[in-house]
Structure formats: structure tokens, C-alpha cells
Amino acid sequence: MNRPAPDLLKPRKTPQQARSAVTIEAIHVATIQVLLADGVGRLTTTRVAERAGVSVGTMYQYYPHKQALLFALVERQFAMIESAMRDAAERLAGSDLETIANGLAIAWLDAKMADRVASRAIYGIAAEFDMSQHMKRAATCMTGMIEDLLAAAPGAKFADPASAAFMLAALLGGSVRVVMEAEGSEDAFASLRRELPRACHAYLVSASSGAAGLMDQAVGG
């Protein structure tokens, strides 16, 4: 499948005023609504414009074609998740491993599941684009944030903090991907919310010689 390059999908302009930002938000919401109602095959910029209550001319000021509109939706999702994880990392700075594991897992799940139906719609169209650059940037950002948290965690020492951060990021991303690809039930998502923090904590304890030593001392004492 030929995927359009991201540079060919950039919007014609970005909103500079509050009114323009409201218009863009209405267009994005309408796009998700049309996707859910009719599917990507029947989505057109005209349908989206009608649902958003804007003219087709206004649509074309920002998005020259359907692919650019859908790509903007995927980019928006990436940005929202990245912002949520940055906020979580700031809150968790200086925390112990258990708090970090729980906080990151719940923040990740909340960001991915904030609107599960919309997320699935966006997840389905993401495969139509070359997202390699976005994925690489997101992975670098995520592992960097986690590495900083691990470095500041009291009592924890990692032989290879970068590898530990990479593995934790993979654990977070992979677990949600498996459940979403399988269109999991409410029970599956409830299990994920319950078990993912435990899995993350267990991994960090295993990877941290410092934390393992503290646990041994606690058990021995």
C-alpha cells in the first residue's frame, strides 16, 4: 500500500485566533462523528463540513483533501497523549518506583481511553499513513521522560536506565495495543487497568538492583 508522505498532508494554515481554533475543533469533532457513522470509505470533506456547520471553502482553507484531514486527526491524538504523559511525568518526579509505575500506567490508560470509541476510529485510520517519524519522536520522548523519572527515584539503581525506560514504554504501549486491536470487552479493559500498574512495578523492581536490595532488606528484617 502506498502511503502519502507526512509533508504532503500538512494543513494549508494553522489557526492563529481563538475563533479559528474553535472552527478547527468543530471540524475534528465532525470528522470523528462521520467516521463513526459512515466509515472512512464514505467520509468526504463535504460531509464533514456539513456536520461541522462550516462551508466547504472554510474546510479547504485548512485541509485541501480528505487525507490531510484524517492525518490531522491522527497527529492531534499523538499530541494529546504526549501532553498527558508529560503532565504525569512532572507530577511523578522524585517518586518511588511503585508510585511511578502506577502513575505512568494509569496516565497512559486514561490518555488512550479518554474517548475509547473515537480512539478506535483514529487507530483504524492511522495505518493508512506513514507514521514512522511520529512514532520515533513519541518513543524518544516517552523513554526520555521515563529515564529521568527512574534516575530520580529514591533507593533505585539501574545498571542501564535507558534500556529499563525503553522496556517500560514498550510494556505500556504494547499492552494497550493488544487489547485495542482485539476490540476488547469492558472486562478486558478493567483487567488492564488493574494489572498493568502491577506489571510495570514488578518489572521496575526486577530491573532495579537498588530496589531489589531494599526489598531483600525489608524481608530479612
SEVO-103823 format. One record per residue (C-alpha): x, y, z; residue in one letter. Coordinates in nm, 2 decimals, always signed. Example, Ala and Ser with C-alpha at 12.3 -4.5 7.8 and 13.67 -1.06 7.14 Angstrom:
! residues 2
REC       c1       c2       c3   code
REC    +1.23    -0.45    +0.78      A
REC    +1.37    -0.11    +0.71      S
! end
This chain:
! residues 221
REC       c1       c2       c3   code
REC    +0.00    +0.00    +0.00      M
REC    +0.13    +0.34    -0.10      N
REC    +0.12    +0.58    +0.20      R
REC    +0.13    +0.96    +0.14      P
REC    +0.43    +1.12    +0.30      A
REC    +0.36    +1.34    +0.60      P
REC    +0.49    +1.65    +0.43      D
REC    +0.22    +1.62    +0.17      L
REC    -0.05    +1.61    +0.44      L
REC    +0.02    +1.93    +0.63      K
REC    -0.27    +2.17    +0.67      P
REC    -0.27    +2.48    +0.45      R
REC    -0.27    +2.70    +0.75      K
REC    -0.29    +2.68    +1.13      T
REC    -0.53    +2.87    +1.34      P
REC    -0.40    +3.20    +1.48      Q
REC    -0.71    +3.33    +1.66      Q
REC    -0.95    +3.18    +1.91      A
REC    -1.23    +3.18    +1.65      R
REC    -1.02    +2.98    +1.41      S
REC    -0.92    +2.73    +1.69      A
REC    -1.30    +2.68    +1.76      V
REC    -1.35    +2.61    +1.39      T
REC    -1.07    +2.35    +1.38      I
REC    -1.21    +2.18    +1.69      E
REC    -1.56    +2.16    +1.53      A
REC    -1.41    +2.01    +1.21      I
REC    -1.22    +1.75    +1.41      H
REC    -1.52    +1.65    +1.61      V
REC    -1.73    +1.63    +1.30      A
REC    -1.47    +1.41    +1.13      T
REC    -1.49    +1.16    +1.41      I
REC    -1.87    +1.17    +1.40      Q
REC    -1.87    +1.10    +1.03      V
REC    -1.61    +0.82    +1.07      L
REC    -1.82    +0.65    +1.34      L
REC    -2.14    +0.69    +1.15      A
REC    -2.03    +0.61    +0.79      D
REC    -1.68    +0.47    +0.80      G
REC    -1.37    +0.60    +0.63      V
REC    -1.48    +0.49    +0.29      G
REC    -1.78    +0.73    +0.28      R
REC    -1.61    +1.02    +0.46      L
REC    -1.57    +1.33    +0.24      T
REC    -1.47    +1.69    +0.32      T
REC    -1.82    +1.79    +0.21      T
REC    -1.98    +1.56    +0.46      R
REC    -1.75    +1.68    +0.74      V
REC    -1.82    +2.05    +0.65      A
REC    -2.19    +2.00    +0.67      E
REC    -2.16    +1.82    +1.01      R
REC    -1.93    +2.09    +1.14      A
REC    -2.15    +2.37    +1.02      G
REC    -1.88    +2.53    +0.81      V
REC    -1.86    +2.60    +0.44      S
REC    -1.65    +2.37    +0.21      V
REC    -1.44    +2.68    +0.13      G
REC    -1.36    +2.71    +0.50      T
REC    -1.26    +2.34    +0.51      M
REC    -1.03    +2.39    +0.22      Y
REC    -0.86    +2.68    +0.39      Q
REC    -0.72    +2.43    +0.63      Y
REC    -0.74    +2.09    +0.47      Y
REC    -0.70    +2.06    +0.09      P
REC    -0.83    +1.70    +0.08      H
REC    -0.96    +1.41    +0.29      K
REC    -0.62    +1.26    +0.36      Q
REC    -0.49    +1.58    +0.51      A
REC    -0.80    +1.60    +0.73      L
REC    -0.76    +1.24    +0.86      L
REC    -0.38    +1.29    +0.91      F
REC    -0.45    +1.59    +1.12      A
REC    -0.68    +1.38    +1.34      L
REC    -0.41    +1.12    +1.40      V
REC    -0.15    +1.40    +1.47      E
REC    -0.39    +1.55    +1.72      R
REC    -0.42    +1.22    +1.90      Q
REC    -0.04    +1.19    +1.92      F
REC    -0.02    +1.54    +2.07      A
REC    -0.29    +1.48    +2.33      M
REC    -0.12    +1.16    +2.45      I
REC    +0.22    +1.32    +2.46      E
REC    +0.09    +1.61    +2.66      S
REC    -0.08    +1.39    +2.91      A
REC    +0.23    +1.18    +2.97      M
REC    +0.44    +1.50    +3.01      R
REC    +0.20    +1.62    +3.28      D
REC    +0.22    +1.28    +3.45      A
REC    +0.60    +1.28    +3.44      A
REC    +0.60    +1.62    +3.61      E
REC    +0.37    +1.50    +3.88      R
REC    +0.57    +1.19    +3.94      L
REC    +0.92    +1.35    +3.96      A
REC    +1.11    +1.23    +4.27      G
REC    +0.86    +0.95    +4.35      S
REC    +0.94    +0.59    +4.43      D
REC    +0.92    +0.30    +4.18      L
REC    +0.57    +0.19    +4.28      E
REC    +0.43    +0.54    +4.25      T
REC    +0.60    +0.59    +3.92      I
REC    +0.47    +0.25    +3.78      A
REC    +0.11    +0.32    +3.90      N
REC    +0.11    +0.68    +3.79      G
REC    +0.25    +0.62    +3.44      L
REC    +0.02    +0.32    +3.38      A
REC    -0.29    +0.50    +3.48      I
REC    -0.20    +0.82    +3.29      A
REC    -0.13    +0.61    +2.98      W
REC    -0.46    +0.43    +3.01      L
REC    -0.65    +0.75    +3.08      D
REC    -0.50    +0.92    +2.77      A
REC    -0.56    +0.62    +2.54      K
REC    -0.91    +0.55    +2.67      M
REC    -1.04    +0.91    +2.73      A
REC    -1.28    +0.85    +2.44      D
REC    -1.25    +0.48    +2.35      R
REC    -1.48    +0.48    +2.06      V
REC    -1.31    +0.78    +1.90      A
REC    -0.97    +0.63    +1.98      S
REC    -1.06    +0.32    +1.79      R
REC    -1.17    +0.52    +1.49      A
REC    -0.85    +0.71    +1.49      I
REC    -0.64    +0.39    +1.55      Y
REC    -0.80    +0.24    +1.24      G
REC    -0.71    +0.52    +1.01      I
REC    -0.36    +0.56    +1.14      A
REC    -0.24    +0.26    +0.94      A
REC    -0.32    +0.44    +0.62      E
REC    -0.03    +0.69    +0.68      F
REC    +0.35    +0.67    +0.72      D
REC    +0.37    +0.74    +1.09      M
REC    +0.73    +0.63    +1.13      S
REC    +0.86    +0.98    +1.21      Q
REC    +0.58    +1.04    +1.46      H
REC    +0.63    +0.70    +1.63      M
REC    +1.00    +0.76    +1.66      K
REC    +0.96    +1.10    +1.81      R
REC    +0.69    +0.98    +2.05      A
REC    +0.91    +0.68    +2.16      A
REC    +1.21    +0.91    +2.21      T
REC    +1.01    +1.15    +2.42      C
REC    +0.85    +0.87    +2.63      M
REC    +1.16    +0.69    +2.70      T
REC    +1.34    +1.01    +2.79      G
REC    +1.07    +1.11    +3.04      M
REC    +1.08    +0.76    +3.20      I
REC    +1.46    +0.76    +3.22      E
REC    +1.45    +1.09    +3.40      D
REC    +1.19    +0.95    +3.65      L
REC    +1.39    +0.64    +3.71      L
REC    +1.71    +0.83    +3.77      A
REC    +1.55    +1.04    +4.04      A
REC    +1.36    +0.75    +4.21      A
REC    +1.48    +0.72    +4.57      P
REC    +1.66    +0.39    +4.65      G
REC    +1.66    +0.26    +4.29      A
REC    +1.97    +0.19    +4.09      K
REC    +1.95    +0.08    +3.73      F
REC    +2.25    -0.07    +3.55      A
REC    +2.11    +0.05    +3.22      D
REC    +1.84    +0.32    +3.28      P
REC    +1.78    +0.38    +2.91      A
REC    +1.71    +0.01    +2.85      S
REC    +1.47    +0.00    +3.15      A
REC    +1.29    +0.31    +3.03      A
REC    +1.26    +0.16    +2.68      F
REC    +1.12    -0.16    +2.81      M
REC    +0.87    +0.01    +3.04      L
REC    +0.75    +0.22    +2.74      A
REC    +0.71    -0.09    +2.53      A
REC    +0.52    -0.26    +2.81      L
REC    +0.28    +0.04    +2.83      L
REC    +0.23    +0.07    +2.45      G
REC    +0.22    -0.30    +2.37      G
REC    -0.04    -0.40    +2.63      S
REC    -0.29    -0.13    +2.52      V
REC    -0.23    -0.21    +2.15      R
REC    -0.31    -0.58    +2.20      V
REC    -0.64    -0.50    +2.37      V
REC    -0.74    -0.23    +2.13      M
REC    -0.66    -0.45    +1.82      E
REC    -0.88    -0.73    +1.97      A
REC    -1.16    -0.47    +2.03      E
REC    -1.15    -0.59    +2.39      G
REC    -1.46    -0.60    +2.62      S
REC    -1.52    -0.39    +2.92      E
REC    -1.38    -0.67    +3.13      D
REC    -1.06    -0.67    +2.93      A
REC    -1.01    -0.30    +2.98      F
REC    -1.09    -0.33    +3.35      A
REC    -0.83    -0.61    +3.38      S
REC    -0.58    -0.40    +3.20      L
REC    -0.64    -0.11    +3.44      R
REC    -0.59    -0.34    +3.74      R
REC    -0.30    -0.54    +3.62      E
REC    -0.09    -0.30    +3.41      L
REC    +0.03    -0.10    +3.71      P
REC    +0.13    -0.42    +3.89      R
REC    +0.32    -0.55    +3.58      A
REC    +0.51    -0.22    +3.54      C
REC    +0.60    -0.21    +3.91      H
REC    +0.72    -0.57    +3.90      A
REC    +0.94    -0.50    +3.60      Y
REC    +1.09    -0.19    +3.76      L
REC    +1.17    -0.38    +4.08      V
REC    +1.33    -0.66    +3.89      S
REC    +1.54    -0.42    +3.68      A
REC    +1.65    -0.21    +3.97      S
REC    +1.93    -0.36    +4.18      S
REC    +1.87    -0.09    +4.44      G
REC    +1.50    -0.16    +4.47      A
REC    +1.57    -0.53    +4.49      A
REC    +1.82    -0.48    +4.76      G
REC    +1.57    -0.27    +4.96      L
REC    +1.31    -0.54    +4.93      M
REC    +1.56    -0.81    +5.04      D
REC    +1.65    -0.60    +5.35      Q
REC    +1.28    -0.55    +5.43      A
REC    +1.21    -0.92    +5.40      V
REC    +1.52    -1.01    +5.60      G
REC    +1.45    -0.75    +5.87      G
! end
